[in-house]
């Protein structure tokens, strides 16, 4: 199983992004049939669009933002989303107790990856490499260009 952090999933969603073709070809070539987002990535992207709705004051300004929010929901409807389950919650608490100091959202994603024995794809190697036992690689800017 391969899990996509928010940065990788955002590039995958944007066909105009300069790294999209590179990432897409690596994902297709890897041979893993389970390439999935986590519920935390969904949460982060939903929160971003909901905050954008809240920032807008005019109804006409909501039109484009709600369209983007709808696109996001339609995109995620095509995926199986990996949950934050009881196993991930236990790992999250254990990582916190062992003083792993990275952001809460990243720690949740790391816990999901560990609970599922998954490879995590993220451009945020500095933080994720602090998590013991986590397999993490950067396929956007990683060494296999």
WOVENJO-V234577 format. One record per residue. N is the residue number from 1. RES is the residue in three letters. PSI is psi in degrees with one decimal (none if undefined). OMEGA is omega as a letter, one per 30 degrees, with the letter a starting at -180 (* if undefined). Layout:
BEGIN
n=[N;N]
res=[RES;RES]
psi=[PSI;PSI]
omega=[OMEGA;OMEGA]
END
This chain:
BEGIN
n=[1;2;3;4;5;6;7;8;9;10;11;12;13;14;15;16;17;18;19;20;21;22;23;24;25;26;27;28;29;30;31;32;33;34;35;36;37;38;39;40;41;42;43;44;45;46;47;48;49;50;51;52;53;54;55;56;57;58;59;60;61;62;63;64;65;66;67;68;69;70;71;72;73;74;75;76;77;78;79;80;81;82;83;84;85;86;87;88;89;90;91;92;93;94;95;96;97;98;99;100;101;102;103;104;105;106;107;108;109;110;111;112;113;114;115;116;117;118;119;120;121;122;123;124;125;126;127;128;129;130;131;132;133;134;135;136;137;138;139;140;141;142;143;144;145]
res=[UNK;UNK;UNK;UNK;UNK;UNK;UNK;UNK;UNK;UNK;UNK;UNK;UNK;UNK;UNK;UNK;UNK;UNK;UNK;UNK;UNK;UNK;UNK;UNK;UNK;UNK;UNK;UNK;UNK;UNK;UNK;UNK;UNK;UNK;UNK;UNK;UNK;UNK;UNK;UNK;UNK;UNK;UNK;UNK;UNK;UNK;UNK;UNK;UNK;UNK;UNK;UNK;UNK;UNK;UNK;UNK;UNK;UNK;UNK;UNK;UNK;UNK;UNK;UNK;UNK;UNK;UNK;UNK;UNK;UNK;UNK;UNK;UNK;UNK;UNK;UNK;UNK;UNK;UNK;UNK;UNK;UNK;UNK;UNK;UNK;UNK;UNK;UNK;UNK;UNK;UNK;UNK;UNK;UNK;UNK;UNK;UNK;UNK;UNK;UNK;UNK;UNK;UNK;UNK;UNK;UNK;UNK;UNK;UNK;UNK;UNK;UNK;UNK;UNK;UNK;UNK;UNK;UNK;UNK;UNK;UNK;UNK;UNK;UNK;UNK;UNK;UNK;UNK;UNK;UNK;UNK;UNK;UNK;UNK;UNK;UNK;UNK;UNK;UNK;UNK;UNK;UNK;UNK;UNK;UNK]
psi=[138.2;126.7;140.0;119.5;167.3;-39.7;-43.7;-41.2;-37.0;-41.2;-40.9;-36.8;-26.8;96.3;-16.1;-9.4;140.0;-22.9;-0.5;-50.4;-40.8;-50.1;-44.7;-44.5;-37.5;-40.6;-41.4;-36.0;-18.5;-26.0;0.2;121.8;-13.5;86.5;112.6;153.6;164.6;162.1;-26.7;-38.7;-43.3;-46.5;-47.1;-44.2;-38.1;-44.8;-39.1;-46.8;-36.3;-36.2;-36.5;-40.0;-45.9;-33.4;-27.9;139.7;-20.6;139.3;-39.2;-30.0;-19.1;-24.4;-53.5;-37.9;-43.7;-32.2;-42.8;-38.9;-40.9;-42.8;-40.8;-46.7;-43.9;-38.1;-49.0;-25.1;-16.6;-4.3;154.0;129.0;128.6;124.7;163.0;99.4;-170.1;-39.0;-43.4;-38.4;-41.7;-45.3;-41.8;-49.2;-39.8;-42.2;-41.0;-44.7;-30.3;9.8;30.6;119.2;82.0;170.7;150.4;-44.1;-43.3;-37.9;-37.2;-45.4;-42.9;-41.4;-39.9;-44.4;-45.3;-41.7;-26.8;8.3;45.9;153.2;130.8;129.8;120.5;146.2;-6.3;61.9;-32.4;-46.5;-50.2;-27.0;-7.2;-10.7;114.0;131.4;-5.8;129.2;118.3;137.4;154.4;109.0;1.5;-48.4;16.4;178.1;-8.9;44.6;none]
omega=[l;l;a;l;a;a;l;a;l;l;l;l;a;a;l;a;a;a;a;a;l;a;a;a;l;l;l;a;a;l;l;a;a;l;a;l;l;l;l;l;l;l;a;a;l;l;l;a;l;l;l;l;a;a;a;a;a;a;a;l;l;a;a;a;l;l;l;l;l;l;l;l;l;l;a;l;l;a;l;a;a;a;l;a;a;l;l;l;l;l;l;l;l;l;l;a;l;l;l;a;l;a;a;a;l;l;l;l;l;l;l;l;l;a;a;a;a;l;l;l;a;l;a;a;a;a;a;l;l;a;a;l;a;l;a;l;l;l;l;a;a;a;a;l;*]
END
